[in-house]
Amino acid sequence: MSRQEIKFGTDGWRAVIAEEFTFANVDRVAQATAEHWKKRRPKGTKKKVVIGCDRRFLADQFADRVAEVFAGNGYEVILGDTPTPTPAVSYAVKAAKAAGGVVITASHNPAAFCGYKLKGHFGGSADSDTSQAVEALLDAKPVKALDLRLAKRKRLVRVKNLHTPHARAIQKLVDFDLVANSGLRFAHDALFGVGAGAFEKILGGTQCKVTTLNSEHDPFFGGIHPEPIVHNYGPSAAHLRKHPHDLCLVTDGDADRVGGMDGRGNALTTHQIICLLLYHYIVNRGQRGRVVKALTTTSMVDRICEAHGLELLETGVGFKYICTEMQKGDVLLGFEESGGIGFPGHIPERDGILAGLALLELLATEKTTVNRLLASLEKQFGPHRYDRLDTHFPLEKRAKLMRHCAANPPARLAGSPVAEVKTFDGVKYIAENGAWLMLRGSGTEPILRIYAEADSDAKARKLTQLGVRFTRKV
């Protein structure tokens, strides 16, 4: 029987449980990762790995198996004692001076999926070179594994609480006393993911009142995808309409990304949250530095940076590109459209729980509503309305579509001449008036993502439909 091909996408390897994501294939990937770090262990690190998991079906058992393989290869393993937020695992990797880390998670993907995220020794997503090196070592050596009970007796595997050290670290990155004494009444929709209970623990015993929604450990995620987008907010929005709060934070399946609603259940886009935090760090905190954003992030970020004289760098999609820039230093904040936000003075990793605390700090500082803050931003920088459509598109036709789009840009977008075409990750058309349209394939699935932004919802929707028409030409 031929071995299944395993390919890493924008953030690790993801596949359907019991189809491609099997114990045999996880063995292969873990062994290849162990071989890679044996050959190229980063300078100043120990022969040690940190392993964590989310709440998906069998995720804890897959994590145990990865621990057995690393132990079998002579590594010291720190294994999370419970399902753990990805940023907490990343923080532990850096704190332990480990060669790297593995998180068994498929993040926001549907319940049928599981995944294997690779973390670098610096506490962020492994770069493309590392992923390709691991792929190249698949099946190079037979799998070595040591039974977990024996590995624990030999102290090659140590089970640890990874939540608490991370929680202590992020409390130091905000004005915790200000938040603790603010009396904010906020909700947290955990989307059945590993973020459940995080804010209750961090803010327990303070004047804040926290209500956690969708906190149960449900491997089916209540029938939704654990992604912080409006489509998944229905039941929580209904609860907030009956029981108003100051804000509702939302975290994804592995709690590295953030979304939100106002206190009455109206969805906030990730772009609005990004702009609120950028405003807060520049105006309220008085901080400076380079701002890094993925191609698919709102142009309001560009306007804010321009107004405050900050350098802005645009990267491809995938937080690993932002992570690379954060490691160079002098980055104020790093953003991606899906709600991943990286913070200064922390690991070069998106962190949904720290993002939530920073939003609470903003409200505690301004002492006004999130909607008034958003209205103020629109008054200064103009309306920015975003739309995104994910459509099935065959992988084998994607390259041809990208070539066609790059060679045949539209003359106008939203009534304005097209001024620029970017092709370094998909194809992005930018009009003179700031409207834009982008087509890009998913890194892990036969899906084409169509993104657009304009000064009204209707215009943004028209742009995504224009993108759909492009797909029909190939």
C-alpha positions as CSV (number, residue, x, y, z in Angstrom):
1,M,0.0,0.0,0.0
2,S,1.5,3.4,-1.1
3,R,2.0,6.0,1.6
4,Q,-0.2,9.1,1.5
5,E,1.3,12.4,0.5
6,I,1.6,14.9,3.3
7,K,1.9,18.6,2.4
8,F,2.2,21.5,4.8
9,G,0.1,24.6,4.2
10,T,0.2,28.1,5.5
11,D,0.3,26.9,9.1
12,G,1.2,23.2,9.4
13,W,-0.5,20.1,8.0
14,R,-4.3,19.6,8.3
15,A,-6.4,16.7,7.1
16,V,-9.6,14.8,7.7
17,I,-9.5,12.6,10.8
18,A,-9.3,8.8,9.9
19,E,-8.8,9.6,6.2
20,E,-5.4,11.2,5.9
21,F,-5.1,12.3,9.6
22,T,-4.3,8.9,11.1
23,F,-2.0,7.7,13.8
24,A,0.3,6.1,11.1
25,N,0.6,9.4,9.3
26,V,1.1,11.4,12.5
27,D,3.9,8.9,13.3
28,R,5.6,9.7,10.0
29,V,5.4,13.5,10.5
30,A,6.6,13.3,14.1
31,Q,9.5,11.2,13.1
32,A,10.4,13.5,10.2
33,T,10.2,16.5,12.6
34,A,12.4,14.7,15.2
35,E,15.0,14.0,12.4
36,H,14.9,17.6,11.3
37,W,15.7,19.0,14.7
38,K,18.4,16.3,15.2
39,K,20.1,17.6,12.1
40,R,19.4,21.3,12.5
41,R,18.7,22.0,16.1
42,P,18.7,25.8,16.6
43,K,21.7,27.3,18.3
44,G,21.2,27.8,22.1
45,T,18.3,25.3,22.3
46,K,18.0,22.0,24.2
47,K,17.0,18.6,22.7
48,K,13.6,19.3,24.0
49,V,10.1,19.8,22.5
50,V,6.8,21.1,23.8
51,I,3.6,19.4,22.7
52,G,0.0,20.6,23.2
53,C,-3.4,20.0,21.7
54,D,-6.9,21.5,21.2
55,R,-10.2,19.9,22.0
56,R,-10.8,18.0,18.7
57,F,-11.7,14.3,18.5
58,L,-8.7,12.2,19.5
59,A,-6.4,15.3,19.7
60,D,-5.1,14.4,23.1
61,Q,-4.3,10.9,21.9
62,F,-2.6,12.2,18.8
63,A,-0.5,14.5,21.1
64,D,0.4,11.5,23.3
65,R,1.5,9.6,20.3
66,V,3.7,12.5,19.1
67,A,5.2,12.6,22.6
68,E,6.0,8.9,22.3
69,V,7.8,9.4,19.0
70,F,9.9,12.3,20.3
71,A,10.7,10.3,23.4
72,G,11.7,7.4,21.3
73,N,14.2,9.7,19.5
74,G,15.8,10.7,22.8
75,Y,14.1,14.1,23.2
76,E,12.9,15.5,26.5
77,V,9.2,16.2,26.1
78,I,7.0,18.7,27.9
79,L,3.4,17.6,27.3
80,G,0.4,19.8,28.1
81,D,-1.8,18.4,30.9
82,T,-5.0,19.5,29.2
83,P,-6.1,21.0,25.9
84,T,-4.2,24.3,25.6
85,P,-4.3,27.5,23.6
86,T,-1.7,27.5,20.8
87,P,-0.1,30.7,22.1
88,A,0.4,29.1,25.5
89,V,2.3,26.2,23.8
90,S,4.4,28.7,21.8
91,Y,5.2,30.6,24.9
92,A,6.3,27.4,26.6
93,V,8.6,26.5,23.7
94,K,10.5,29.8,24.0
95,A,10.5,29.7,27.8
96,A,12.0,26.2,27.9
97,K,14.6,26.9,25.2
98,A,13.2,24.0,23.3
99,A,14.2,23.1,19.8
100,G,10.5,23.6,18.8
101,G,7.0,22.6,19.5
102,V,4.0,20.7,18.1
103,V,0.3,21.6,18.5
104,I,-2.3,19.1,17.5
105,T,-5.0,21.4,16.2
106,A,-6.9,22.3,13.1
107,S,-7.6,25.8,14.4
108,H,-10.8,27.1,12.9
109,N,-11.4,24.1,10.4
110,P,-14.5,22.0,10.6
111,A,-14.8,19.3,13.3
112,A,-13.8,16.5,10.8
113,F,-10.3,18.0,10.5
114,C,-7.3,17.7,12.8
115,G,-3.9,19.2,12.2
116,Y,-0.2,19.4,13.2
117,K,1.2,22.9,13.7
118,L,5.0,23.3,13.9
119,K,6.4,25.9,16.3
120,G,9.9,27.3,16.1
121,H,12.2,27.7,19.0
122,F,11.5,31.5,19.1
123,G,7.8,30.8,20.0
124,G,6.1,31.4,16.7
125,S,5.0,29.5,13.6
126,A,7.8,27.6,11.9
127,D,8.9,29.1,8.6
128,S,8.4,27.6,5.1
129,D,12.0,26.3,5.0
130,T,11.4,24.3,8.2
131,S,8.1,22.9,6.9
132,Q,9.7,21.9,3.6
133,A,12.7,20.3,5.4
134,V,10.3,18.2,7.5
135,E,8.4,17.2,4.3
136,A,11.7,16.1,2.7
137,L,12.5,13.8,5.6
138,L,9.2,11.9,5.6
139,D,9.9,8.2,5.6
140,A,13.7,8.8,5.6
141,K,14.0,6.7,8.8
142,P,11.7,4.2,10.5
143,V,9.5,5.5,13.3
144,K,11.0,5.2,16.8
145,A,8.6,5.4,19.7
146,L,8.7,4.8,23.5
147,D,5.6,3.8,25.4
148,L,4.2,6.9,27.2
149,R,4.1,5.2,30.6
150,L,7.7,4.1,30.3
151,A,8.7,7.5,28.9
152,K,7.1,9.2,31.9
153,R,9.0,6.8,34.3
154,K,12.2,7.7,32.6
155,R,11.3,11.4,32.9
156,L,11.7,11.8,29.1
157,V,8.0,13.0,29.1
158,R,6.9,15.5,31.8
159,V,3.3,16.5,31.9
160,K,2.8,20.2,32.8
161,N,0.2,23.0,33.1
162,L,1.0,25.3,30.1
163,H,-1.9,27.7,30.8
164,T,-0.7,29.5,33.9
165,P,2.7,30.6,32.8
166,H,1.2,32.1,29.7
167,A,-1.6,33.8,31.6
168,R,1.0,35.4,34.0
169,A,3.1,36.6,31.0
170,I,0.2,38.3,29.1
171,Q,-1.1,40.1,32.3
172,K,2.2,41.9,32.3
173,L,1.7,43.2,28.8
174,V,-1.4,45.2,29.6
175,D,-2.3,47.6,32.4
176,F,-3.9,44.8,34.4
177,D,-4.8,47.0,37.4
178,L,-6.8,49.3,35.0
179,V,-8.7,46.4,33.5
180,A,-9.2,44.7,36.9
181,N,-10.7,47.8,38.4
182,S,-12.7,48.9,35.4
183,G,-15.9,47.0,36.3
184,L,-16.3,46.0,32.7
185,R,-19.1,43.4,32.1
186,F,-18.1,41.4,29.1
187,A,-18.8,38.1,27.5
188,H,-16.5,35.6,25.9
189,D,-17.7,33.2,23.2
190,A,-15.2,30.4,23.2
191,L,-16.8,28.6,20.2
192,F,-16.3,25.4,22.1
193,G,-12.6,25.8,21.8
194,V,-9.6,25.7,24.2
195,G,-10.0,29.4,25.2
196,A,-13.0,28.5,27.4
197,G,-12.5,29.7,30.9
198,A,-9.3,31.7,30.1
199,F,-10.7,35.1,30.9
200,E,-12.6,33.9,33.9
201,K,-9.3,32.6,35.4
202,I,-7.3,35.6,34.5
203,L,-9.9,38.1,35.8
204,G,-11.2,36.0,38.7
205,G,-11.5,38.1,41.8
206,T,-11.4,41.4,40.0
207,Q,-14.2,43.9,39.4
208,C,-14.8,42.6,35.9
209,K,-17.8,40.3,35.3
210,V,-17.1,37.6,32.7
211,T,-19.7,35.5,31.1
212,T,-18.3,32.5,29.1
213,L,-20.5,31.2,26.2
214,N,-20.1,28.0,24.3
215,S,-17.6,26.7,26.8
216,E,-18.4,23.0,26.8
217,H,-15.9,20.5,25.5
218,D,-17.7,19.4,22.3
219,P,-15.5,17.8,19.5
220,F,-18.3,18.7,17.1
221,F,-18.1,22.4,18.1
222,G,-21.9,22.7,18.5
223,G,-22.3,22.1,14.7
224,I,-20.4,25.2,13.7
225,H,-16.8,25.8,12.5
226,P,-14.9,27.3,15.4
227,E,-14.0,30.4,13.4
228,P,-14.6,34.0,14.7
229,I,-16.9,35.2,11.9
230,V,-20.5,36.4,12.0
231,H,-21.9,33.2,10.5
232,N,-21.0,31.4,13.8
233,Y,-22.3,34.0,16.2
234,G,-26.1,33.3,16.1
235,P,-26.9,31.8,19.5
236,S,-24.4,34.1,21.3
237,A,-25.8,37.1,19.6
238,A,-29.3,36.2,20.7
239,H,-28.1,35.8,24.3
240,L,-26.5,39.2,24.2
241,R,-29.7,40.9,22.9
242,K,-31.4,39.6,26.0
243,H,-28.5,40.1,28.3
244,P,-26.5,43.2,27.2
245,H,-22.8,43.4,28.1
246,D,-20.1,46.0,27.3
247,L,-18.4,43.8,24.8
248,C,-18.2,40.1,23.6
249,L,-14.8,38.7,22.8
250,V,-14.7,35.6,20.5
251,T,-11.8,33.2,20.2
252,D,-11.3,30.4,17.6
253,G,-10.8,26.7,18.2
254,D,-7.2,27.0,19.4
255,A,-7.5,30.6,20.8
256,D,-4.8,32.2,18.8
257,R,-7.3,34.4,16.9
258,V,-9.8,36.9,18.0
259,G,-13.2,38.2,16.8
260,G,-16.0,40.0,18.6
261,M,-19.4,41.5,19.0
262,D,-20.6,44.7,20.6
263,G,-22.5,44.3,23.9
264,R,-25.8,43.7,22.1
265,G,-24.7,40.9,19.7
266,N,-23.9,43.0,16.6
267,A,-20.8,41.5,15.0
268,L,-17.5,43.3,14.8
269,T,-15.3,42.4,11.9
270,T,-11.7,41.3,12.6
271,H,-10.7,44.4,10.6
272,Q,-12.5,46.7,13.0
273,I,-10.8,45.0,15.9
274,I,-7.4,45.4,14.3
275,C,-8.0,49.1,13.7
276,L,-9.2,49.7,17.2
277,L,-6.1,48.1,18.6
278,L,-3.8,50.0,16.3
279,Y,-5.4,53.2,17.3
280,H,-5.1,52.3,21.0
281,Y,-1.4,51.4,20.8
282,I,-0.6,54.6,18.8
283,V,-2.8,57.2,20.5
284,N,-3.4,55.9,24.1
285,R,-0.2,54.0,24.7
286,G,2.0,56.4,22.6
287,Q,3.9,53.5,21.1
288,R,5.8,53.6,17.8
289,G,7.2,51.0,15.4
290,R,6.7,49.2,12.1
291,V,3.2,47.9,11.4
292,V,3.0,44.6,9.5
293,K,-0.2,43.4,7.9
294,A,-1.2,40.5,5.5
295,L,-2.4,41.4,2.0
296,T,-6.0,40.7,2.9
297,T,-6.2,43.1,5.8
298,T,-8.3,46.4,5.6
299,S,-6.8,49.5,4.0
300,M,-7.9,51.5,7.1
301,V,-4.6,50.2,8.6
302,D,-2.8,52.0,5.7
303,R,-4.7,55.3,6.4
304,I,-4.0,55.1,10.2
305,C,-0.2,54.5,9.6
306,E,0.0,57.3,7.0
307,A,-1.7,59.7,9.4
308,H,0.7,58.9,12.2
309,G,3.9,58.6,10.1
310,L,4.4,54.9,10.7
311,E,6.1,52.5,8.3
312,L,3.7,49.8,7.0
313,L,4.9,46.5,5.5
314,E,2.5,44.2,3.6
315,T,3.2,40.4,3.6
316,G,1.7,37.3,2.1
317,V,-1.1,35.4,3.9
318,G,0.1,33.3,6.8
319,F,1.2,34.5,10.2
320,K,4.7,33.0,9.6
321,Y,5.5,35.9,7.4
322,I,4.5,38.4,10.1
323,C,6.4,36.3,12.6
324,T,9.6,36.7,10.5
325,E,9.2,40.5,10.6
326,M,8.5,40.5,14.4
327,Q,11.7,38.6,15.0
328,K,13.6,41.4,13.3
329,G,12.3,43.8,16.0
330,D,10.8,47.3,16.1
331,V,7.3,46.0,15.2
332,L,4.4,47.8,16.9
333,L,1.7,45.3,15.9
334,G,1.3,42.5,13.3
335,F,-2.1,41.7,11.8
336,E,-3.9,39.2,9.5
337,E,-7.5,39.3,8.2
338,S,-8.5,36.2,10.0
339,G,-8.0,37.8,13.4
340,G,-4.4,36.9,14.1
341,I,-2.6,39.7,16.0
342,G,1.0,39.7,17.2
343,F,2.1,42.1,20.0
344,P,5.4,43.7,21.0
345,G,7.3,42.3,24.0
346,H,5.7,38.9,23.6
347,I,6.3,35.8,21.4
348,P,6.2,36.5,17.7
349,E,2.9,34.6,17.5
350,R,-0.8,35.5,17.2
351,D,-2.5,35.5,20.6
352,G,-6.3,35.7,20.8
353,I,-6.3,35.9,24.6
354,L,-3.8,38.7,24.8
355,A,-5.8,40.5,22.0
356,G,-8.9,40.2,24.2
357,L,-7.1,41.8,27.2
358,A,-5.8,44.6,25.0
359,L,-9.3,45.4,23.8
360,L,-10.5,45.4,27.5
361,E,-7.6,47.8,28.2
362,L,-8.9,50.1,25.4
363,L,-12.4,50.2,26.8
364,A,-11.1,50.8,30.3
365,T,-8.9,53.6,29.0
366,E,-11.5,55.4,26.8
367,K,-14.5,54.8,29.1
368,T,-16.9,54.7,26.1
369,T,-18.5,52.1,23.9
370,V,-16.9,50.2,21.1
371,N,-19.4,51.5,18.6
372,R,-18.5,55.1,19.5
373,L,-14.8,54.3,19.0
374,L,-15.5,52.8,15.6
375,A,-17.6,55.8,14.6
376,S,-14.7,58.0,15.5
377,L,-12.3,56.0,13.3
378,E,-14.7,56.1,10.3
379,K,-15.1,59.9,10.7
380,Q,-11.3,60.2,10.6
381,F,-10.4,57.6,7.9
382,G,-13.6,57.0,6.0
383,P,-15.8,53.9,5.7
384,H,-14.1,50.6,4.9
385,R,-16.5,47.8,4.2
386,Y,-15.2,44.3,3.7
387,D,-16.5,41.1,2.0
388,R,-15.1,37.7,1.6
389,L,-16.4,34.6,-0.3
390,D,-14.9,31.1,-0.2
391,T,-15.8,29.0,-3.2
392,H,-14.8,25.5,-4.2
393,F,-12.2,25.5,-6.9
394,P,-10.1,22.6,-8.3
395,L,-6.5,22.7,-7.1
396,E,-5.2,21.6,-10.5
397,K,-6.7,24.7,-12.2
398,R,-5.5,27.3,-9.6
399,A,-2.2,28.2,-11.3
400,K,-3.9,28.8,-14.6
401,L,-6.5,31.0,-12.9
402,M,-3.8,33.1,-11.2
403,R,-1.9,33.6,-14.5
404,H,-5.2,34.7,-16.2
405,C,-6.0,37.1,-13.4
406,A,-2.5,38.6,-13.4
407,A,-2.6,39.1,-17.1
408,N,-6.1,40.4,-17.4
409,P,-6.8,43.0,-14.7
410,P,-10.1,44.8,-14.8
411,A,-10.0,48.5,-16.0
412,R,-12.0,49.7,-13.0
413,L,-13.1,48.7,-9.5
414,A,-16.0,50.3,-7.7
415,G,-16.0,53.0,-10.4
416,S,-12.3,53.9,-10.0
417,P,-9.4,53.0,-12.3
418,V,-7.2,50.1,-11.2
419,A,-3.9,51.6,-10.1
420,E,-1.9,48.6,-9.0
421,V,-1.8,44.8,-9.3
422,K,0.1,42.7,-6.7
423,T,0.9,39.1,-7.4
424,F,3.2,37.9,-4.7
425,D,0.5,35.8,-3.0
426,G,-2.6,35.4,-5.2
427,V,-3.6,38.4,-7.3
428,K,-4.7,41.7,-5.7
429,Y,-6.2,44.6,-7.7
430,I,-6.1,48.0,-6.0
431,A,-8.1,51.0,-7.4
432,E,-7.2,54.7,-7.1
433,N,-10.0,55.3,-4.6
434,G,-8.6,52.5,-2.3
435,A,-11.2,49.8,-3.2
436,W,-9.5,46.4,-3.8
437,L,-10.3,42.9,-4.9
438,M,-8.1,39.8,-4.3
439,L,-8.2,36.2,-5.3
440,R,-6.1,33.6,-3.5
441,G,-6.2,29.8,-3.1
442,S,-6.3,28.2,0.4
443,G,-3.1,26.7,1.4
444,T,-4.7,23.5,2.6
445,E,-8.0,22.9,0.7
446,P,-9.5,23.1,-2.8
447,I,-11.0,26.4,-2.0
448,L,-10.6,29.8,-3.6
449,R,-10.9,32.8,-1.3
450,I,-12.2,36.0,-2.8
451,Y,-11.7,39.2,-0.7
452,A,-12.8,42.7,-1.4
453,E,-13.1,46.1,0.3
454,A,-14.9,49.3,-0.7
455,D,-16.6,52.3,0.9
456,S,-20.0,50.5,1.1
457,D,-21.3,46.9,1.7
458,A,-23.0,46.9,-1.6
459,K,-19.9,47.8,-3.5
460,A,-17.8,45.2,-1.6
461,R,-20.3,42.5,-2.5
462,K,-20.3,43.5,-6.1
463,L,-16.5,43.2,-6.1
464,T,-16.6,39.6,-4.7
465,Q,-19.1,38.8,-7.4
466,L,-16.7,40.2,-10.0
467,G,-14.1,37.8,-8.5
468,V,-16.6,34.9,-9.0
469,R,-16.9,35.8,-12.7
470,F,-13.1,35.6,-13.0
471,T,-13.2,32.0,-11.9
472,R,-15.6,31.1,-14.7
473,K,-13.2,32.1,-17.3
474,V,-10.8,29.2,-16.6
